[in-house]
Amino acid sequence: MEIIALELILVYVVNVAARWFPWRVLPMLTKDGLLRREVAYVYGTAMIVLGYTVWAVSQDVVAGPTAAAVLVANALAGGAAVLTSRLIDALCELRAMRADEGDYEQAIQARE
């Protein structure tokens, strides 16, 4: 069970880390400084499968209900990483918008 938790954390962390990796240093993979959507999907799926493979190899698993459950858990860990990253981005954007509103209000008050 510990190996499952460790590899799920691995899948989660590598997917979250990919969100803020400086992909622009690899221009063939980016568009406007962001990772191309198809590359992002391939990366995320590969990390999910990699996590499952780490578990399966460590357990000598070929098939069965546990194998299916671990594969689904890997997909959920990858999805959780995407949702977490998007939530963090949204919170940062909201924070920036609030700061901009404060600046705008100060500028209006200064003009009056």
Backbone torsions as a table, in degrees:
resi	resn	phi	psi	omega
1	MET	NA	-34.4	-179.2
2	GLU	-63.6	-38.1	-179.2
3	ILE	-64.7	-34.1	178.0
4	ILE	-64.5	-46.8	179.7
5	ALA	-61.5	-42.9	-179.7
6	LEU	-64.0	-43.4	-178.1
7	GLU	-74.6	-28.0	174.1
8	LEU	-67.3	-39.5	175.6
9	ILE	-63.6	-40.6	177.5
10	LEU	-59.1	-47.5	179.1
11	VAL	-60.0	-44.7	-179.5
12	TYR	-61.7	-49.4	-175.6
13	VAL	-65.0	-44.6	-178.2
14	VAL	-67.6	-29.6	177.0
15	ASN	-75.7	-38.6	175.9
16	VAL	-66.5	-43.9	179.7
17	ALA	-59.9	-35.7	-179.5
18	ALA	-63.9	-26.7	-178.5
19	ARG	-62.8	-35.9	-177.2
20	TRP	-113.2	12.2	174.5
21	PHE	-65.7	140.0	-178.5
22	PRO	-75.6	73.0	-175.8
23	TRP	-60.4	-22.8	-177.5
24	ARG	-61.7	-16.2	175.7
25	VAL	-72.2	-10.0	176.0
26	LEU	-118.8	76.2	-170.7
27	PRO	-56.7	-27.7	-178.9
28	MET	-69.6	-17.4	-179.4
29	LEU	-99.0	-3.3	-173.5
30	THR	-118.6	163.0	172.2
31	LYS	-140.9	121.2	-177.1
32	ASP	57.7	35.5	176.9
33	GLY	82.0	-3.8	179.7
34	LEU	-110.9	150.8	178.5
35	LEU	-62.1	132.4	178.3
36	ARG	-59.5	142.8	-175.5
37	ARG	-56.0	-45.4	-178.3
38	GLU	-65.8	-35.3	177.1
39	VAL	-67.8	-39.6	179.1
40	ALA	-62.4	-42.1	179.1
41	TYR	-65.7	-41.8	178.6
42	VAL	-63.4	-44.6	179.3
43	TYR	-59.8	-51.7	-177.9
44	GLY	-60.5	-44.7	178.8
45	THR	-64.3	-41.6	179.3
46	ALA	-61.8	-38.8	179.6
47	MET	-68.8	-35.8	175.9
48	ILE	-63.6	-47.5	179.8
49	VAL	-66.5	-37.4	177.8
50	LEU	-61.2	-45.2	178.0
51	GLY	-60.0	-44.2	177.7
52	TYR	-62.9	-41.3	-179.5
53	THR	-64.2	-41.0	177.1
54	VAL	-57.4	-46.3	179.4
55	TRP	-64.9	-49.4	-176.2
56	ALA	-60.6	-42.9	179.5
57	VAL	-66.1	-40.6	-178.4
58	SER	-68.2	-21.9	-177.4
59	GLN	-108.1	1.1	-175.6
60	ASP	53.1	44.6	-177.4
61	VAL	-94.5	136.3	176.0
62	VAL	-107.9	-48.1	-179.5
63	ALA	-161.1	177.8	177.0
64	GLY	127.4	173.4	-176.9
65	PRO	-63.6	-35.0	178.7
66	THR	-65.4	-41.3	178.9
67	ALA	-61.0	-42.7	178.8
68	ALA	-65.1	-40.8	-179.9
69	ALA	-64.7	-39.7	179.6
70	VAL	-68.1	-37.9	177.4
71	LEU	-62.9	-43.7	177.5
72	VAL	-64.1	-40.9	178.7
73	ALA	-62.0	-37.1	176.6
74	ASN	-64.4	-42.8	178.0
75	ALA	-62.3	-40.5	178.4
76	LEU	-65.6	-38.7	177.7
77	ALA	-63.7	-41.8	176.8
78	GLY	-63.5	-42.7	177.7
79	GLY	-64.3	-40.1	177.8
80	ALA	-62.2	-37.1	178.5
81	ALA	-63.8	-42.5	178.8
82	VAL	-63.6	-46.5	-179.4
83	LEU	-63.0	-42.1	177.9
84	THR	-61.1	-45.4	-179.6
85	SER	-62.1	-43.4	-179.9
86	ARG	-67.6	-36.9	177.4
87	LEU	-64.1	-44.0	177.8
88	ILE	-61.2	-44.0	177.3
89	ASP	-60.3	-43.1	-179.3
90	ALA	-64.8	-41.4	178.3
91	LEU	-65.0	-39.2	177.0
92	CYS	-65.2	-40.5	178.6
93	GLU	-64.6	-43.3	178.3
94	LEU	-61.5	-42.4	178.7
95	ARG	-61.9	-42.7	179.0
96	ALA	-65.9	-39.0	179.0
97	MET	-64.3	-41.1	178.8
98	ARG	-64.8	-38.4	177.3
99	ALA	-65.0	-40.3	178.0
100	ASP	-64.2	-39.3	178.7
101	GLU	-62.4	-41.5	178.5
102	GLY	-62.6	-42.0	177.8
103	ASP	-63.1	-41.0	-179.9
104	TYR	-63.7	-45.0	179.7
105	GLU	-63.2	-40.1	177.8
106	GLN	-63.9	-39.9	-179.9
107	ALA	-65.6	-38.9	178.7
108	ILE	-66.5	-44.0	179.6
109	GLN	-63.9	-35.1	-179.5
110	ALA	-69.3	-30.4	-179.5
111	ARG	-76.2	-24.1	-175.5
112	GLU	-79.5	NA	NA
